[in-house]
Amino acid sequence: MTAAVPFSRRPHPDHQPGDAVRAPRELMSGPGRSWDTEPRWRWVEIRIGGEWRPGRVERWRLHLGSTCWVAMVRWGPETLSWGWYLYDPATIRQTPQPAAASGAAAW
């Protein structure tokens, strides 16, 4: 796999210790209801591939019977630079809105 060949890279960086944890399938498509909501705060840093990356929360989700919030986070302009992650303040932390994003999207 090389970066020079389209679609040859892994869609997500390899998971490193201390990285954000992808939401388990049961919380995303399991039986029962779930509630989607718009984010109350949007701009975050998320730990992916062993490093902090600027990103934005696009949706929150809570599955019926669970106490775990799940956040849909996008961390780059690439099509595959997003995912649903379990919210943990140690791996997803709020940041101030970037100056470039005040009038338009950051990417």
ROVOBA-257496 format. One record per atom (N, C-alpha, C, O): residue in one letter; x, y, z. Coordinates in pm, whole numbers, padded with zeros to 5 digits, always signed. Last residue first. Example, Ala and Ser with C-alpha at 12.3 -4.5 7.8 and 13.67 -1.06 7.14 Angstrom:
! ROVOBA-257496
S+01285-00225+00708;S+01367-00106+00714;S+01290+00003+00787;S+01341+00114+00804;A+01319-00569+00780;A+01230-00450+00780;A+01320-00330+00780;A+01424-00332+00846;
END
This chain:
! ROVOBA-257496
W-01269+02341+00622;W-01226+02262+00507;W-01344+02232+00420;W-01330+02166+00317;A-01389+02520+00786;A-01244+02514+00791;A-01188+02431+00677;A-01072+02447+00639;A-01655+02717+00643;A-01603+02591+00696;A-01451+02591+00690;A-01390+02652+00602;A-01671+03068+00729;A-01688+02954+00638;A-01630+02830+00703;A-01564+02838+00807;G-01637+03246+00935;G-01731+03280+00828;G-01760+03165+00735;G-01864+03163+00669;S-01471+03108+01115;S-01575+03197+01164;S-01679+03232+01058;S-01797+03247+01089;A-01260+02954+01042;A-01391+02893+01030;A-01503+02987+01074;A-01620+02948+01070;A-01026+03082+01095;A-01061+03064+00953;A-01204+03014+00937;A-01263+03029+00830;A-01008+03059+01372;A-01035+03191+01313;A-01082+03177+01168;A-01169+03252+01125;P-01175+02780+01526;P-01063+02835+01449;P-01102+02967+01382;P-01217+02984+01341;Q-01320+02788+01847;Q-01345+02787+01703;Q-01226+02847+01631;Q-01178+02954+01669;P-01135+02611+02102;P-01203+02730+02049;P-01222+02717+01898;P-01148+02645+01831;T-01212+02263+02170;T-01117+02371+02144;T-01196+02493+02097;T-01311+02480+02056;Q-01269+01968+02363;Q-01320+02089+02301;Q-01208+02191+02283;Q-01120+02204+02369;R-01139+01645+02288;R-01148+01762+02376;R-01187+01886+02297;R-01146+01906+02183;I-01116+01315+02311;I-01188+01415+02231;I-01205+01535+02322;I-01278+01528+02421;T-00973+01179+02504;T-00939+01156+02363;T-01011+01249+02265;T-00970+01260+02149;A-01063+01246+02753;A-00918+01223+02739;A-00877+01206+02593;A-00759+01219+02561;P-01337+01257+02741;P-01264+01384+02742;P-01113+01367+02732;P-01042+01465+02706;D-01493+01056+02512;D-01409+01049+02631;D-01328+01178+02632;D-01259+01207+02535;Y-01737+00913+02316;Y-01690+01037+02376;Y-01615+01006+02504;Y-01666+00938+02594;L-01655+00691+02061;L-01706+00705+02197;L-01650+00834+02255;L-01531+00861+02245;Y-01709+00795+01721;Y-01620+00763+01832;Y-01691+00778+01965;Y-01777+00865+01982;W-01735+00759+01382;W-01814+00766+01505;W-01725+00715+01617;W-01671+00604+01609;G-01536+00957+01149;G-01582+00834+01211;G-01667+00863+01333;G-01673+00976+01381;W-01320+01068+00884;W-01427+01087+00980;W-01462+00953+01041;W-01421+00849+00991;S-01183+01076+00624;S-01130+01134+00748;S-01242+01168+00845;S-01258+01284+00884;L-01255+00996+00370;L-01252+00895+00475;L-01200+00946+00608;L-01174+00866+00698;T-01237+01227+00211;T-01365+01157+00224;T-01366+01061+00342;T-01469+01047+00408;E-01046+01494+00353;E-01056+01370+00276;E-01187+01299+00306;E-01241+01312+00417;P-01028+01707+00527;P-01110+01723+00407;P-01128+01594+00328;P-01218+01586+00243;G-01058+01601+00876;G-00986+01646+00757;G-01077+01652+00637;G-01191+01606+00643;W-01208+01499+01082;W-01080+01564+01114;W-01001+01608+00992;W-00886+01648+01005;R-01523+01466+01221;R-01451+01478+01094;R-01323+01555+01124;R-01328+01663+01183;V-01708+01255+01431;V-01602+01355+01421;V-01538+01349+01283;V-01504+01242+01234;M-01984+01189+01603;M-01935+01177+01466;M-01836+01292+01447;M-01873+01410+01447;A-01984+01043+01924;A-01970+01165+01843;A-01922+01128+01703;A-01831+01047+01687;V-02186+00906+02172;V-02103+00878+02056;V-02102+01005+01972;V-02206+01068+01951;W-02216+00851+02520;W-02240+00937+02404;W-02140+00901+02296;W-02024+00870+02325;C-02332+00599+02721;C-02217+00642+02641;C-02262+00728+02523;C-02338+00682+02438;T-02530+00479+02849;T-02489+00608+02906;T-02371+00665+02829;T-02315+00767+02867;S-02811+00313+02700;S-02668+00334+02714;S-02643+00469+02782;S-02724+00561+02772;G-03080+00304+02654;G-03025+00210+02753;G-02876+00226+02774;G-02819+00159+02860;L-03058+00410+02323;L-03148+00380+02433;L-03085+00275+02526;L-03041+00170+02480;H-02767+00594+02241;H-02851+00477+02217;H-02932+00448+02342;H-02882+00459+02453;L-02697+00905+02120;L-02714+00829+02244;L-02810+00717+02217;L-02923+00740+02173;R-02481+01110+01933;R-02581+01002+01935;R-02578+00935+02071;R-02472+00911+02129;W-02408+01410+01755;W-02398+01330+01877;W-02505+01224+01869;W-02609+01244+01807;R-02231+01537+01471;R-02352+01481+01534;R-02313+01415+01664;R-02200+01370+01681;E-01988+01663+01423;E-02102+01692+01335;E-02233+01641+01392;E-02338+01698+01362;V-01710+01811+01555;V-01818+01718+01585;V-01936+01758+01499;V-01979+01874+01501;R-01400+01847+01390;R-01528+01904+01430;R-01628+01791+01454;R-01630+01691+01383;G-01046+01884+01460;G-01162+01827+01395;G-01288+01899+01437;G-01284+01999+01509;P-00694+01844+01469;P-00810+01932+01480;P-00927+01870+01405;P-00909+01810+01299;R-00541+01572+01638;R-00578+01633+01510;R-00696+01727+01534;R-00787+01695+01610;W-00273+01425+01807;W-00391+01510+01817;W-00416+01577+01683;W-00324+01632+01622;E-00166+01085+01742;E-00145+01231+01746;E-00278+01303+01756;E-00382+01250+01718;G-00215+00815+01714;G-00109+00855+01804;G-00081+01003+01809;G+00016+01046+01871;G-00439+00791+01548;G-00308+00750+01497;G-00192+00798+01582;G-00082+00821+01531;I-00601+01056+01710;I-00611+00953+01606;I-00470+00920+01560;I-00390+01010+01535;R-00771+01246+01925;R-00646+01170+01918;R-00668+01051+01826;R-00743+00959+01857;I-00905+01558+01836;I-00927+01415+01856;I-00794+01344+01840;I-00714+01377+01752;E-01030+01865+01933;E-00909+01792+01896;E-00940+01647+01928;E-00994+01616+02034;V-01311+02051+01801;V-01245+01960+01894;V-01104+01928+01845;V-01066+01960+01733;W-01602+02241+01766;W-01459+02230+01736;W-01387+02152+01844;W-01400+02182+01963;R-01871+02232+01877;R-01835+02170+01751;R-01685+02146+01733;R-01646+02038+01689;W-02125+02193+02113;W-01995+02251+02080;W-01939+02168+01967;W-01958+02047+01962;R-02361+02070+02059;R-02365+02196+02134;R-02232+02267+02122;R-02228+02390+02120;P-02455+01911+01753;P-02356+01936+01857;P-02378+02069+01927;P-02410+02169+01863;E-02782+01765+01723;E-02680+01857+01675;E-02580+01884+01786;E-02617+01880+01904;T-02848+01419+01778;T-02865+01559+01812;T-02752+01640+01751;T-02642+01591+01729;D-03028+01115+01780;D-02924+01197+01719;D-02952+01342+01755;D-03068+01383+01762;W-03099+00845+01976;W-03130+00985+01954;W-03008+01053+01895;W-02899+01049+01952;S-03231+00520+01906;S-03119+00606+01942;S-03160+00748+01908;S-03246+00770+01822;R-03409+00222+01999;R-03399+00358+01947;R-03267+00421+01984;R-03200+00381+02079;G-03340-00127+01911;G-03387-00017+01994;G-03362+00118+01930;G-03303+00128+01823;P-03040-00308+01826;P-03185-00295+01839;P-03221-00178+01930;P-03142-00137+02015;G-02759-00131+01670;G-02822-00233+01752;G-02972-00214+01761;G-03026-00115+01712;S-02601+00047+01537;S-02706-00019+01459;S-02776-00129+01538;S-02846-00212+01480;M-02436+00173+01725;M-02469+00241+01600;M-02587+00177+01527;M-02665+00247+01463;L-02386+00014+01938;L-02435+00148+01966;L-02479+00222+01839;L-02551+00321+01846;E-02289-00216+01811;E-02413-00224+01887;E-02472-00086+01916;E-02594-00070+01919;R-02039-00141+01706;R-02152-00159+01615;R-02286-00160+01689;R-02386-00110+01638;P-01869+00104+01907;P-01902-00035+01871;P-02030-00041+01787;P-02117+00045+01799;A-01678+00378+01790;A-01803+00331+01852;A-01831+00187+01811;A-01818+00151+01693;R-01328+00387+01847;R-01440+00385+01753;R-01562+00325+01821;R-01550+00232+01902;V-01163+00587+02075;V-01214+00451+02048;V-01335+00462+01956;V-01430+00534+01983;A-00867+00781+02041;A-01013+00774+02053;A-01059+00635+02010;A-01001+00574+01920;D-00557+00651+02184;D-00638+00707+02076;D-00787+00700+02111;D-00828+00623+02198;G-00407+00517+02372;G-00449+00653+02404;G-00532+00720+02296;G-00574+00834+02314;P-00215+00331+02141;P-00262+00345+02279;P-00294+00492+02308;P-00218+00581+02271;Q-00350+00359+01805;Q-00237+00364+01898;Q-00293+00372+02040;Q-00406+00416+02058;H-00465+00227+01502;H-00499+00265+01640;H-00374+00254+01728;H-00302+00154+01725;D-00369+00362+01190;D-00363+00253+01286;D-00390+00304+01426;D-00343+00412+01463;P-00607+00582+01027;P-00473+00550+01077;P-00479+00435+01177;P-00582+00413+01241;H-00843+00463+00789;H-00817+00526+00918;H-00676+00490+00962;H-00630+00378+00937;P-00822+00344+00538;P-00913+00456+00556;P-00890+00530+00688;P-00917+00650+00696;R-00494+00284+00412;R-00600+00244+00502;R-00691+00365+00524;R-00643+00479+00527;R-00430+00345+00062;R-00406+00369+00204;R-00521+00316+00286;R-00634+00305+00237;S-00522+00312-00188;S-00434+00206-00140;S-00401+00225+00008;S-00351+00133+00073;F-00672+00505-00315;F-00744+00403-00238;F-00654+00290-00189;F-00704+00184-00152;P-00420+00572-00558;P-00548+00604-00494;P-00612+00483-00429;P-00606+00371-00481;V-00085+00558-00486;V-00191+00485-00556;V-00323+00516-00487;V-00338+00488-00368;A+00082+00692-00318;A+00081+00734-00458;A-00033+00668-00537;A-00072+00718-00642;A+00088+00573-00073;A+00006+00693-00084;A-00007+00738-00229;A-00098+00815-00261;T+00060+00213-00093;T+00135+00339-00100;T+00040+00455-00114;T-00073+00440-00160;M+00083-00118+00000;M+00000+00000+00000;M+00087+00125+00000;M+00177+00139+00083;
END
